[in-house]
Amino acid sequence: MSEVVVTGIGAATPLGGDLPTSWNRLLAGESGVRELTRIGHDPATAHERSDRDADLAVRIGGQLAVEPSEVLGANRCRRLDRAQQAAVVAAQEAWRWAGQPAVEPERLAVAVGTGVGGVGTILAQDEIRRTKGQRMMSPYAMPMLLPNGPASAVALELTARAGT
């Protein structure tokens, strides 16, 4: 049996942009669910909630406490689905907690649990396809919508080559 060593942990959640904040707020019994302030998944089309969103049936949710573009930059976020953005932000924190060790890429693996791929990307790209045509769709759409996208984005971030 191979040994697995976890040396750092990170979090990007509706309770906080890092693990200590998220954990402390969770222990205090706080909920990350609140009134939605940001509508949309695609950084290019997302917007602050306004009167034009009055017909939305759902008005609460668990939005990330820290906008990933504040950490990763807007240009980078345009190439990543929202789930990938959160995974990379959390992975960066975990890597810092681990002391940013020099590890051979072939000995470094990434495991990220996901239930579904980039739903936001699917919705945004379908809207672009229907209204502007398929030539206007992002060339990054396919890697952004795959279920293994968060693990792949983290592996690329950390140059992990032992598997995802």
DSSP file (Angstrom, degrees, kcal/mol; ACC not computed):
  #  RESIDUE AA STRUCTURE BP1 BP2  ACC     N-H-->O    O-->H-N    N-H-->O    O-->H-N    TCO  KAPPA ALPHA  PHI   PSI    X-CA   Y-CA   Z-CA
    1    1 A M              0   0    0      0, 0.0     2,-0.2     0, 0.0     0, 0.0   0.000 360.0 360.0 360.0 135.1    0.0    0.0    0.0
    2    2 A S        -     0   0    0      1,-0.1     2,-0.3     0, 0.0     0, 0.0  -0.553 360.0-123.2 -79.8 145.1    1.3    3.5   -0.9
    3    3 A E        -     0   0    0     -2,-0.2     2,-0.4     2,-0.0    -1,-0.1  -0.690  19.5-156.3 -88.4 142.9    1.5    6.1    1.8
    4    4 A V        -     0   0    0     -2,-0.3     2,-0.5     2,-0.0     0, 0.0  -0.975   4.5-163.0-118.6 131.9   -0.3    9.4    1.3
    5    5 A V        -     0   0    0     -2,-0.4     2,-0.7     2,-0.0    -2,-0.0  -0.967   4.8-162.9-119.3 121.7    0.8   12.5    3.2
    6    6 A V        +     0   0    0     -2,-0.5     3,-0.1     1,-0.1    -2,-0.0  -0.912  17.9 166.3-101.1 116.5   -1.5   15.5    3.5
    7    7 A T        +     0   0    0     -2,-0.7     2,-0.3     1,-0.2    -1,-0.1   0.510  59.3  22.7-111.4  -7.5    0.7   18.4    4.5
    8    8 A G        -     0   0    0     90,-0.1     2,-0.3    91,-0.0    -1,-0.2  -0.991  57.0-160.8-157.4 151.2   -1.6   21.4    4.0
    9    9 A I        -     0   0    0     -2,-0.3     2,-0.3    84,-0.2    10,-0.2  -0.964  10.8-179.2-133.9 152.8   -5.3   22.2    3.7
   10   10 A G        -     0   0    0     -2,-0.3     2,-0.3     8,-0.1    80,-0.2  -0.954   7.1-160.5-146.6 164.3   -7.2   25.1    2.2
   11   11 A A        -     0   0    0     -2,-0.3     2,-0.4    78,-0.2    11,-0.1  -0.994  15.5-175.3-150.8 141.4  -10.7   26.4    1.8
   12   12 A A        +     0   0    0     -2,-0.3     5,-0.2     6,-0.1    78,-0.1  -0.903  40.0 146.2-132.2 103.7  -12.6   28.9   -0.4
   13   13 A T        -     0   0    0      3,-2.6    52,-2.4    -2,-0.4     3,-0.5  -0.763  65.7 -98.5-134.9 172.0  -16.2   28.9    1.0
   14   14 A P  S    S+     0   0    0      0, 0.0    49,-0.1     0, 0.0     3,-0.1   0.674 121.8  56.1 -67.0 -15.8  -19.2   31.1    1.6
   15   15 A L  S    S-     0   0    0      1,-0.3     2,-0.3    47,-0.1    10,-0.1   0.720 124.3 -22.7 -88.2 -22.3  -18.0   31.5    5.2
   16   16 A G        -     0   0    0     -3,-0.5    -3,-2.6    50,-0.1    -1,-0.3  -0.961  51.7-112.6-179.0 161.8  -14.5   32.8    4.3
   17   17 A G  S    S+     0   0    0     -2,-0.3     2,-0.3    -5,-0.2    -6,-0.1   0.391  99.3  34.8 -88.6   2.9  -11.8   33.0    1.8
   18   18 A D  S  > S-     0   0    0      1,-0.1     4,-2.3    -8,-0.1     5,-0.2  -0.935  88.9-101.5-148.3 171.0   -9.4   30.9    3.8
   19   19 A L  H  > S+     0   0    0     -2,-0.3     4,-3.1     2,-0.2     5,-0.3   0.937 113.9  50.2 -65.9 -49.5   -9.5   27.9    6.2
   20   20 A P  H  > S+     0   0    0      0, 0.0     4,-2.6     0, 0.0     5,-0.2   0.924 114.8  44.3 -58.0 -43.9   -9.2   29.6    9.5
   21   21 A T  H  > S+     0   0    0      2,-0.2     4,-2.3     1,-0.2     5,-0.2   0.943 116.2  46.6 -64.3 -47.4  -12.0   32.1    8.8
   22   22 A S  H  X S+     0   0    0     -4,-2.3     4,-2.1     1,-0.2    -1,-0.2   0.929 115.2  46.3 -59.9 -46.7  -14.2   29.4    7.3
   23   23 A W  H  X S+     0   0    0     -4,-3.1     4,-2.8     2,-0.2     5,-0.2   0.929 112.7  48.5 -64.9 -46.9  -13.6   27.0   10.2
   24   24 A N  H  X S+     0   0    0     -4,-2.6     4,-1.5    -5,-0.3    -1,-0.2   0.894 113.3  47.2 -62.4 -40.3  -14.1   29.6   13.0
   25   25 A R  H  <>S+     0   0    0     -4,-2.3     5,-2.4    -5,-0.2    -1,-0.2   0.866 111.8  51.2 -70.2 -35.0  -17.3   30.9   11.4
   26   26 A L  H ><5S+     0   0    0     -4,-2.1     3,-1.8    -5,-0.2    -2,-0.2   0.938 110.0  48.9 -64.5 -46.7  -18.5   27.3   11.0
   27   27 A L  H 3<5S+     0   0    0     -4,-2.8    -1,-0.2     1,-0.3    -2,-0.2   0.803 105.7  58.6 -63.4 -28.5  -17.8   26.5   14.7
   28   28 A A  T 3<5S-     0   0    0     -4,-1.5    -1,-0.3    -5,-0.2    -2,-0.2   0.476 119.8-112.4 -78.8  -1.7  -19.6   29.7   15.7
   29   29 A G  T < 5 +     0   0    0     -3,-1.8    -3,-0.2     1,-0.2    -2,-0.1   0.635  63.5 153.7  82.8  13.9  -22.7   28.3   14.0
   30   30 A E      < -     0   0    0     -5,-2.4     2,-0.4    -6,-0.2    -1,-0.2  -0.411  36.2-137.0 -75.5 153.2  -22.8   30.8   11.2
   31   31 A S        -     0   0    0      2,-0.1    -1,-0.0    -2,-0.1    -5,-0.0  -0.873   6.4-149.9-108.1 143.1  -24.4   30.0    7.8
   32   32 A G  S    S+     0   0    0     -2,-0.4     2,-0.5    30,-0.1    31,-0.4   0.480  70.6 103.0 -86.8  -3.0  -22.8   30.9    4.5
   33   33 A V        +     0   0    0     29,-0.2     2,-0.3    27,-0.1    29,-0.2  -0.697  45.8 137.6 -84.9 126.8  -26.3   31.1    2.9
   34   34 A R  E     -A   61   0A   0     27,-2.4    27,-2.2    -2,-0.5    29,-0.1  -0.894  59.5 -51.1-152.9 179.8  -27.4   34.7    2.4
   35   35 A E  E     -A   60   0A   0     -2,-0.3    25,-0.3    25,-0.2     2,-0.1  -0.391  65.2-109.4 -62.0 133.3  -29.1   37.0   -0.1
   36   36 A L        +     0   0    0     23,-2.5    -1,-0.1     1,-0.2     3,-0.1  -0.417  39.8 171.5 -66.2 135.0  -27.5   36.7   -3.5
   37   37 A T        +     0   0    0      1,-0.2    12,-2.5    -2,-0.1     2,-0.4   0.569  64.6  56.2-115.1 -19.4  -25.5   39.7   -4.5
   38   38 A R  E     -B   48   0B   0     10,-0.3     2,-0.5     8,-0.0    10,-0.2  -0.962  65.4-163.1-120.6 131.4  -23.8   38.4   -7.6
   39   39 A I  E     +B   47   0B   0      8,-3.1     8,-2.2    -2,-0.4     2,-0.1  -0.952  51.6  28.4-116.7 130.5  -25.8   36.9  -10.6
   40   40 A G        -     0   0    0     -2,-0.5     6,-0.1     6,-0.2    80,-0.1  -0.147  60.8-124.5 107.0 159.0  -24.1   34.8  -13.2
   41   41 A H  S    S+     0   0    0     79,-0.2    80,-0.1    -2,-0.1    79,-0.1   0.698  82.9  83.4-110.2 -30.5  -21.2   32.4  -13.5
   42   42 A D  S >> S-     0   0    0     78,-0.2     4,-2.5     1,-0.2     3,-1.6  -0.678  70.3-143.9 -83.1 121.0  -19.1   33.8  -16.3
   43   43 A P  T 34 S+     0   0    0      0, 0.0    -1,-0.2     0, 0.0    35,-0.1   0.791 100.2  58.5 -55.2 -27.0  -16.8   36.7  -15.1
   44   44 A A  T 34 S+     0   0    0      1,-0.2    34,-0.0    34,-0.1    -2,-0.0   0.781 121.6  22.6 -74.1 -25.3  -17.5   38.5  -18.4
   45   45 A T  T <4 S+     0   0    0     -3,-1.6    -1,-0.2     2,-0.0    -6,-0.1   0.491  91.9 115.1-120.4  -6.7  -21.2   38.6  -17.9
   46   46 A A     <  +     0   0    0     -4,-2.5     2,-0.3    -6,-0.1    -6,-0.2  -0.303  42.6 177.9 -64.5 151.1  -21.7   38.3  -14.2
   47   47 A H  E     -B   39   0B   0     -8,-2.2    -8,-3.1     3,-0.0     2,-0.1  -0.978  35.7 -87.2-151.4 160.7  -23.2   41.3  -12.5
   48   48 A E  E     -B   38   0B   0     -2,-0.3   -10,-0.3   -10,-0.2   -11,-0.1  -0.446  62.2 -90.6 -66.5 145.4  -24.4   42.7   -9.2
   49   49 A R        +     0   0    0    -12,-2.5     2,-0.2    -2,-0.1    -1,-0.1  -0.322  61.2 161.2 -61.4 137.5  -28.0   41.8   -8.5
   50   50 A S    >   -     0   0    0     -3,-0.1     3,-1.8    -2,-0.0    -1,-0.0  -0.784  56.1 -75.1-144.7-174.6  -30.4   44.5   -9.8
   51   51 A D  G >  S+     0   0    0      1,-0.3     3,-1.9    -2,-0.2     4,-0.2   0.787 120.2  69.1 -60.4 -28.4  -34.1   45.1  -10.8
   52   52 A R  G 3  S+     0   0    0      1,-0.3     3,-0.3     2,-0.1    -1,-0.3   0.665  96.0  55.6 -67.7 -12.3  -33.6   43.1  -14.0
   53   53 A D  G X  S+     0   0    0     -3,-1.8     3,-2.0     1,-0.2    -1,-0.3   0.212  71.8 112.1-100.3  14.2  -33.2   40.0  -11.9
   54   54 A A  T <  S+     0   0    0     -3,-1.9    -1,-0.2     1,-0.3    -2,-0.1   0.738  70.0  61.1 -61.1 -24.2  -36.6   40.5  -10.1
   55   55 A D  T 3  S+     0   0    0     -3,-0.3    -1,-0.3    -4,-0.2     2,-0.2   0.482  74.4 117.4 -85.1  -0.6  -38.0   37.4  -11.8
   56   56 A L    <   -     0   0    0     -3,-2.0    -3,-0.0     1,-0.2     0, 0.0  -0.496  54.9-154.2 -67.9 130.1  -35.5   35.0  -10.3
   57   57 A A  S    S+     0   0    0     -2,-0.2     2,-0.5     1,-0.1    -1,-0.2   0.843  79.8  60.8 -73.6 -33.4  -37.3   32.5   -8.1
   58   58 A V        +     0   0    0      1,-0.1    -1,-0.1    -3,-0.0    -2,-0.0  -0.833  51.9 165.8-100.4 129.7  -34.2   31.9   -5.9
   59   59 A R        +     0   0    0     -2,-0.5   -23,-2.5   -24,-0.0     2,-0.3   0.363  58.8  61.7-122.9   1.2  -32.8   34.9   -4.0
   60   60 A I  E     +A   35   0A   0    -25,-0.3     2,-0.3     2,-0.0   -25,-0.2  -0.897  55.7 135.0-126.5 158.6  -30.5   33.2   -1.5
   61   61 A G  E     -A   34   0A   0    -27,-2.2   -27,-2.4    -2,-0.3     2,-0.8  -0.977  56.8 -84.1-179.9 179.1  -27.4   31.0   -1.9
   62   62 A G        +     0   0    0     -2,-0.3     2,-0.2   -29,-0.2   -29,-0.2  -0.735  48.1 179.5-106.6  82.2  -23.9   30.3   -0.7
   63   63 A Q        -     0   0    0     -2,-0.8    -2,-0.1   -31,-0.4   -50,-0.0  -0.530  40.4 -91.7 -80.7 149.9  -21.7   32.6   -2.7
   64   64 A L        -     0   0    0     -2,-0.2    -1,-0.1     1,-0.1   -47,-0.1  -0.338  27.7-137.5 -59.5 138.9  -17.9   32.6   -2.1
   65   65 A A  S    S+     0   0    0    -52,-2.4     2,-0.5   -49,-0.3   -48,-0.2   0.830  92.7  41.2 -69.2 -32.3  -16.9   35.1    0.6
   66   66 A V  S    S-     0   0    0    -53,-0.3    -1,-0.2   -50,-0.2   -50,-0.1  -0.976  91.3-122.0-119.8 127.3  -13.9   36.2   -1.4
   67   67 A E    >>  -     0   0    0     -2,-0.5     3,-2.1     1,-0.2     4,-0.6  -0.517  17.5-137.9 -67.4 123.0  -14.2   36.7   -5.2
   68   68 A P  H >> S+     0   0    0      0, 0.0     4,-3.5     0, 0.0     3,-1.3   0.807 100.9  65.8 -54.4 -31.4  -11.6   34.4   -6.9
   69   69 A S  H 3> S+     0   0    0      1,-0.3     4,-1.3     2,-0.2     5,-0.2   0.775  93.3  61.5 -63.9 -23.3  -10.6   37.1   -9.3
   70   70 A E  H <4 S+     0   0    0     -3,-2.1    -1,-0.3     2,-0.1     4,-0.1   0.773 117.2  30.0 -69.5 -25.4   -9.3   39.1   -6.3
   71   71 A V  H << S+     0   0    0     -3,-1.3    -2,-0.2    -4,-0.6    -1,-0.1   0.830 134.3  27.6 -98.2 -44.1   -6.8   36.2   -5.7
   72   72 A L  H  < S-     0   0    0     -4,-3.5     4,-0.3     1,-0.1    -3,-0.2   0.658 107.5-113.2 -97.2 -18.9   -6.2   34.9   -9.2
   73   73 A G     X  -     0   0    0     -4,-1.3     4,-2.0    -5,-0.5     5,-0.1   0.130  25.3 -92.8  91.9 147.2   -6.9   37.9  -11.4
   74   74 A A  H  > S+     0   0    0      1,-0.2     4,-1.5     2,-0.2    -1,-0.1   0.881 121.2  54.8 -63.5 -41.2   -9.7   38.5  -13.9
   75   75 A N  H  4 S+     0   0    0      1,-0.2     4,-0.5     2,-0.2     3,-0.3   0.923 110.2  45.9 -61.5 -44.1   -7.8   37.2  -16.9
   76   76 A R  H >4 S+     0   0    0     -4,-0.3     3,-1.5     1,-0.2     4,-0.2   0.904 108.9  56.1 -65.3 -40.3   -7.0   33.9  -15.3
   77   77 A C  H >< S+     0   0    0     -4,-2.0     3,-1.3     1,-0.3    -1,-0.2   0.782  95.3  66.1 -64.7 -26.8  -10.6   33.5  -14.1
   78   78 A R  T 3< S+     0   0    0     -4,-1.5    -1,-0.3    -3,-0.3    -2,-0.2   0.742 102.9  48.0 -66.1 -20.8  -11.9   33.9  -17.6
   79   79 A R  T <  S+     0   0    0     -3,-1.5     2,-0.4    -4,-0.5    -1,-0.3   0.393 107.7  66.6 -98.7   2.0  -10.2   30.6  -18.4
   80   80 A L  S <  S-     0   0    0     -3,-1.3    64,-0.1    -4,-0.2     2,-0.1  -0.963  78.6-124.2-126.7 140.6  -11.6   28.7  -15.4
   81   81 A D     >  -     0   0    0     -2,-0.4     4,-2.6    62,-0.1     3,-0.2  -0.353  39.4-102.5 -69.9 161.9  -15.1   27.7  -14.4
   82   82 A R  H  > S+     0   0    0      1,-0.2     4,-2.3     2,-0.2     5,-0.2   0.878 124.0  51.6 -56.5 -41.3  -16.2   28.9  -11.0
   83   83 A A  H  > S+     0   0    0      1,-0.2     4,-2.0     2,-0.2    -1,-0.2   0.885 110.6  49.0 -63.9 -38.3  -15.6   25.5   -9.4
   84   84 A Q  H  > S+     0   0    0      2,-0.2     4,-2.5    -3,-0.2    -2,-0.2   0.893 108.6  53.7 -67.2 -39.8  -12.1   25.5  -10.8
   85   85 A Q  H  X S+     0   0    0     -4,-2.6     4,-2.4     1,-0.2    -2,-0.2   0.943 110.7  45.6 -59.0 -49.0  -11.5   29.0   -9.5
   86   86 A A  H  X S+     0   0    0     -4,-2.3     4,-2.4     1,-0.2    -1,-0.2   0.896 112.4  51.7 -62.9 -40.5  -12.5   28.0   -6.0
   87   87 A A  H  X S+     0   0    0     -4,-2.0     4,-2.4     2,-0.2    -1,-0.2   0.907 110.8  47.1 -63.9 -42.3  -10.4   24.8   -6.2
   88   88 A V  H  X S+     0   0    0     -4,-2.5     4,-2.5     2,-0.2    -2,-0.2   0.908 111.4  51.0 -67.7 -41.2   -7.3   26.7   -7.2
   89   89 A V  H  X S+     0   0    0     -4,-2.4     4,-1.7    -5,-0.2    -2,-0.2   0.941 114.0  44.5 -60.2 -47.0   -7.7   29.3   -4.5
   90   90 A A  H  X S+     0   0    0     -4,-2.4     4,-2.4     1,-0.2    -2,-0.2   0.889 112.6  52.2 -64.5 -39.5   -8.1   26.6   -1.9
   91   91 A A  H  X S+     0   0    0     -4,-2.4     4,-2.7     2,-0.2    -1,-0.2   0.879 105.3  54.6 -66.0 -38.1   -5.1   24.7   -3.3
   92   92 A Q  H  X S+     0   0    0     -4,-2.5     4,-2.1     2,-0.2    -1,-0.2   0.915 110.0  47.4 -60.7 -41.5   -2.9   27.8   -3.2
   93   93 A E  H  X S+     0   0    0     -4,-1.7     4,-2.6     2,-0.2    -2,-0.2   0.930 111.8  49.5 -64.5 -45.0   -3.7   28.1    0.5
   94   94 A A  H  X S+     0   0    0     -4,-2.4     4,-1.8     1,-0.2    -2,-0.2   0.895 110.1  51.4 -60.3 -40.1   -3.0   24.4    1.1
   95   95 A W  H  <>S+     0   0    0     -4,-2.7     5,-2.6     2,-0.2     4,-0.3   0.894 110.0  48.8 -65.6 -40.0    0.3   24.7   -0.7
   96   96 A R  H ><5S+     0   0    0     -4,-2.1     3,-1.7     1,-0.2    -2,-0.2   0.928 109.9  51.7 -63.8 -44.4    1.3   27.7    1.4
   97   97 A W  H 3<5S+     0   0    0     -4,-2.6    -2,-0.2     1,-0.3    -1,-0.2   0.842 106.3  55.4 -61.0 -32.4    0.3   25.8    4.6
   98   98 A A  T 3<5S-     0   0    0     -4,-1.8    -1,-0.3    -5,-0.2    -2,-0.2   0.540 121.5-109.9 -77.3  -6.0    2.5   22.9    3.4
   99   99 A G  T < 5 -     0   0    0     -3,-1.7    -3,-0.2    -4,-0.3    -2,-0.1   0.640  48.8 -88.2  86.5  14.9    5.5   25.3    3.1
  100  100 A Q      < -     0   0    0     -5,-2.6    -1,-0.2    -6,-0.2    -4,-0.1   0.928  63.5-157.8  47.1  57.6    5.5   25.2   -0.7
  101  101 A P        -     0   0    0      0, 0.0     2,-1.0     0, 0.0    -1,-0.1  -0.221  21.2-111.9 -67.6 152.7    7.8   22.2   -0.7
  102  102 A A        +     0   0    0      2,-0.0     2,-0.4     0, 0.0    -2,-0.0  -0.761  50.7 170.3 -82.5 106.4   10.0   21.3   -3.7
  103  103 A V        -     0   0    0     -2,-1.0     5,-0.1    -3,-0.0    -3,-0.0  -0.959  40.6-110.4-123.5 136.6    8.4   18.1   -4.8
  104  104 A E    >   -     0   0    0     -2,-0.4     3,-2.4     1,-0.2     4,-0.4  -0.474  28.6-129.7 -61.8 130.5    9.1   16.2   -8.0
  105  105 A P  G >  S+     0   0    0      0, 0.0    56,-3.3     0, 0.0     3,-1.1   0.813 107.5  60.0 -53.6 -32.1    6.0   16.6  -10.2
  106  106 A E  G 3  S+     0   0    0      1,-0.2    54,-0.1    55,-0.2    -2,-0.1   0.633 105.9  48.2 -72.8 -12.6    5.8   12.8  -10.7
  107  107 A R  G <  S+     0   0    0     -3,-2.4     2,-0.5     2,-0.0    -1,-0.2   0.339  96.6  85.8-105.9   4.3    5.4   12.3   -7.0
  108  108 A L    <   +     0   0    0     -3,-1.1    54,-2.5    -4,-0.4    55,-0.4  -0.928  54.4 177.6-113.4 123.5    2.7   14.9   -6.5
  109  109 A A        -     0   0    0     -2,-0.5     2,-0.4    53,-0.2    55,-0.2  -0.820  17.1-143.2-120.6 161.3   -1.0   14.0   -7.1
  110  110 A V        -     0   0    0     53,-2.4     2,-0.4    -2,-0.3    45,-0.1  -0.984  10.9-173.1-126.5 134.5   -4.2   16.0   -6.7
  111  111 A A        +     0   0    0     -2,-0.4     2,-0.4     2,-0.0    53,-0.0  -0.981  10.2 168.9-128.5 120.2   -7.6   14.6   -5.5
  112  112 A V        -     0   0    0     -2,-0.4     2,-0.5    52,-0.4    39,-0.2  -0.995  26.4-139.3-131.0 125.2  -10.7   16.9   -5.7
  113  113 A G        +     0   0    0     -2,-0.4     2,-0.3    37,-0.1    -2,-0.0  -0.733  31.4 165.9 -85.8 125.7  -14.2   15.6   -5.0
  114  114 A T        -     0   0    0     -2,-0.5     3,-0.1     1,-0.1    -2,-0.0  -0.978  31.4-160.0-137.3 151.7  -16.8   16.9   -7.4
  115  115 A G  S    S+     0   0    0     -2,-0.3     2,-0.3     1,-0.3    -1,-0.1   0.720  78.5   3.4 -99.3 -26.6  -20.3   16.0   -8.3
  116  116 A V  S    S-     0   0    0     31,-0.1    -1,-0.3    30,-0.1     3,-0.1  -0.979  75.7-104.9-156.0 158.5  -20.7   17.6  -11.6
  117  117 A G  S    S-     0   0    0     -2,-0.3     2,-1.8     1,-0.2    29,-0.2   0.145  70.4 -42.3 -74.9-163.7  -18.6   19.7  -14.1
  118  118 A G     >  +     0   0    0     26,-0.3     4,-2.3     1,-0.2    -1,-0.2  -0.426  57.6 172.4 -69.6  82.6  -18.8   23.4  -14.8
  119  119 A V  H  > S+     0   0    0     -2,-1.8     4,-2.6     1,-0.2     5,-0.2   0.891  78.7  54.7 -59.8 -41.1  -22.5   24.0  -14.8
  120  120 A G  H  > S+     0   0    0      1,-0.2     4,-2.7     2,-0.2    -1,-0.2   0.899 108.7  48.5 -59.9 -40.5  -21.9   27.8  -15.0
  121  121 A T  H  > S+     0   0    0     23,-0.2     4,-2.9     2,-0.2     5,-0.3   0.913 109.5  52.3 -65.9 -42.7  -19.8   27.3  -18.1
  122  122 A I  H  X S+     0   0    0     -4,-2.3     4,-2.0     1,-0.2    -2,-0.2   0.943 114.0  43.2 -58.1 -48.4  -22.4   25.1  -19.7
  123  123 A L  H  X S+     0   0    0     -4,-2.6     4,-2.0     2,-0.2    -2,-0.2   0.929 116.5  46.1 -64.6 -46.4  -25.1   27.7  -19.1
  124  124 A A  H  X S+     0   0    0     -4,-2.7     4,-2.0    -5,-0.2    -2,-0.2   0.915 114.8  46.3 -65.1 -43.3  -23.0   30.6  -20.2
  125  125 A Q  H  X S+     0   0    0     -4,-2.9     4,-2.6     2,-0.2    -1,-0.2   0.845 110.1  53.5 -71.6 -32.7  -21.7   29.0  -23.3
  126  126 A D  H  X S+     0   0    0     -4,-2.0     4,-2.5    -5,-0.3    -1,-0.2   0.914 108.6  50.2 -65.3 -41.0  -25.1   27.7  -24.4
  127  127 A E  H  X S+     0   0    0     -4,-2.0     4,-2.3     2,-0.2     5,-0.3   0.913 111.8  47.8 -61.7 -42.8  -26.4   31.2  -24.1
  128  128 A I  H  X>S+     0   0    0     -4,-2.0     4,-3.0     2,-0.2     5,-1.1   0.923 111.6  50.5 -63.6 -44.2  -23.5   32.5  -26.3
  129  129 A R  H  X5S+     0   0    0     -4,-2.6     4,-0.8     3,-0.2    -2,-0.2   0.916 114.4  44.1 -60.0 -44.0  -24.1   29.7  -28.8
  130  130 A R  H  <5S+     0   0    0     -4,-2.5    -1,-0.2     1,-0.2    -2,-0.2   0.863 125.3  30.5 -71.2 -36.1  -27.8   30.5  -29.1
  131  131 A T  H  <5S+     0   0    0     -4,-2.3    -2,-0.2    -5,-0.2    -3,-0.2   0.782 136.3  18.4 -96.8 -29.1  -27.5   34.3  -29.2
  132  132 A K  H  <5S-     0   0    0     -4,-3.0    -3,-0.2    -5,-0.3     3,-0.1   0.546 107.9-104.2-120.8 -12.3  -24.1   34.9  -31.0
  133  133 A G    ><< -     0   0    0     -5,-1.1     3,-1.6    -4,-0.8     4,-0.2  -0.068  35.7 -78.7 100.4 155.8  -23.3   31.6  -32.7
  134  134 A Q  G >  S+     0   0    0      1,-0.3     3,-1.4    -5,-0.2    -1,-0.1   0.747 120.5  68.4 -66.4 -24.5  -20.9   28.8  -32.0
  135  135 A R  G 3  S+     0   0    0      1,-0.3    -1,-0.3    -3,-0.1    -2,-0.1   0.719  96.3  56.4 -66.8 -18.4  -17.9   30.7  -33.3
  136  136 A M  G <  S+     0   0    0     -3,-1.6    -1,-0.3    -8,-0.1    -2,-0.2   0.484  83.0 112.0 -90.9  -3.7  -18.2   33.1  -30.3
  137  137 A M  S <  S-     0   0    0     -3,-1.4   -12,-0.1    -4,-0.2   -11,-0.0  -0.355  80.5 -94.8 -68.8 151.6  -18.0   30.3  -27.8
  138  138 A S    >   -     0   0    0      1,-0.1     3,-1.5     2,-0.1     4,-0.3  -0.408  18.4-139.3 -66.6 137.2  -14.9   30.2  -25.6
  139  139 A P  T 3  S+     0   0    0      0, 0.0     3,-0.2     0, 0.0    -1,-0.1   0.656 106.7  57.6 -68.6 -12.9  -12.1   27.9  -26.8
  140  140 A Y  T 3> S+     0   0    0      1,-0.2     4,-1.8   -62,-0.1     5,-0.2   0.405  76.3 102.1 -93.4   1.2  -11.7   27.0  -23.1
  141  141 A A  H <> S+     0   0    0     -3,-1.5     4,-1.5     1,-0.2    -1,-0.2   0.898  77.5  50.4 -55.9 -47.6  -15.3   25.8  -22.8
  142  142 A M  H >> S+     0   0    0     -4,-0.3     4,-0.9    -3,-0.2     3,-0.8   0.955 113.5  42.0 -62.9 -52.7  -14.6   22.1  -22.9
  143  143 A P  H 34 S+     0   0    0      0, 0.0    -1,-0.2     0, 0.0    -2,-0.2   0.796 113.8  56.3 -65.5 -22.1  -11.9   21.9  -20.2
  144  144 A M  H 3< S+     0   0    0     -4,-1.8   -26,-0.3     1,-0.2    -2,-0.2   0.775 109.2  44.1 -76.7 -25.7  -14.0   24.3  -18.1
  145  145 A L  H << S+     0   0    0     -4,-1.5    -1,-0.2    -3,-0.8   -28,-0.1   0.546  84.9 109.2 -99.8  -6.5  -17.1   22.1  -18.1
  146  146 A L  S >< S-     0   0    0     -4,-0.9     3,-2.1   -29,-0.2   -28,-0.2  -0.414  73.4-125.9 -70.9 144.4  -15.5   18.7  -17.4
  147  147 A P  T 3  S+     0   0    0      0, 0.0     4,-0.3     0, 0.0   -31,-0.1   0.807 112.3  52.6 -59.8 -29.5  -16.2   17.1  -14.0
  148  148 A N  T 3> S+     0   0    0      1,-0.2     4,-2.6     2,-0.1     5,-0.2   0.340  80.1 105.5 -87.5   9.3  -12.4   16.7  -13.5
  149  149 A G  H <> S+     0   0    0     -3,-2.1     4,-2.9     1,-0.2     5,-0.2   0.900  76.0  49.7 -56.5 -47.1  -11.8   20.4  -14.3
  150  150 A P  H  > S+     0   0    0      0, 0.0     4,-2.1     0, 0.0    -1,-0.2   0.934 113.9  45.5 -60.3 -44.5  -11.2   21.4  -10.7
  151  151 A A  H  > S+     0   0    0     -4,-0.3     4,-2.6     1,-0.2    -2,-0.2   0.909 114.6  48.9 -64.1 -41.0   -8.6   18.7  -10.1
  152  152 A S  H  X S+     0   0    0     -4,-2.6     4,-2.5     2,-0.2    -1,-0.2   0.906 109.8  51.1 -65.0 -41.9   -7.0   19.4  -13.5
  153  153 A A  H  X S+     0   0    0     -4,-2.9     4,-2.1    -5,-0.2    -1,-0.2   0.900 112.9  46.0 -63.0 -40.4   -6.8   23.1  -12.8
  154  154 A V  H  X S+     0   0    0     -4,-2.1     4,-2.4    -5,-0.2     6,-0.2   0.914 110.9  52.6 -67.8 -42.8   -5.1   22.4   -9.4
  155  155 A A  H  X>S+     0   0    0     -4,-2.6     5,-2.1     1,-0.2     4,-0.7   0.907 111.3  46.8 -60.0 -41.8   -2.7   19.9  -11.0
  156  156 A L  H ><5S+     0   0    0     -4,-2.5     3,-0.5     3,-0.2    -1,-0.2   0.906 110.8  52.9 -65.4 -40.8   -1.7   22.5  -13.6
  157  157 A E  H 3<5S+     0   0    0     -4,-2.1    -2,-0.2     1,-0.2    -1,-0.2   0.899 120.7  31.9 -59.2 -42.3   -1.3   25.1  -10.8
  158  158 A L  H 3<5S-     0   0    0     -4,-2.4    -1,-0.2    -5,-0.1    -2,-0.2   0.376 105.9-122.5 -98.4   2.9    1.0   22.8   -8.8
  159  159 A T  T <<5 +     0   0    0     -4,-0.7     2,-0.4    -3,-0.5    -3,-0.2   0.856  49.4 171.2  52.7  40.3    2.6   21.0  -11.8
  160  160 A A      < +     0   0    0     -5,-2.1    -1,-0.2    -6,-0.2   -54,-0.2  -0.653  15.4 168.2 -80.1 130.4    1.4   17.7  -10.3
  161  161 A R        +     0   0    0    -56,-3.3   -55,-0.2   -53,-0.4   -52,-0.2   0.325  53.1  89.4-125.4   6.2    1.9   14.8  -12.7
  162  162 A A  S    S-     0   0    0    -54,-2.5   -53,-0.2   -57,-0.7     2,-0.2   0.552 102.7 -74.3 -84.0  -5.8    1.3   11.7  -10.5
  163  163 A G              0   0    0    -55,-0.4   -53,-2.4     1,-0.1    -1,-0.3  -0.485 360.0 360.0 133.2 157.9   -2.4   11.8  -11.3
  164  164 A T              0   0    0    -55,-0.2   -52,-0.4    -2,-0.2    -1,-0.1   0.288 360.0 360.0-131.5 360.0   -5.7   13.5  -10.6
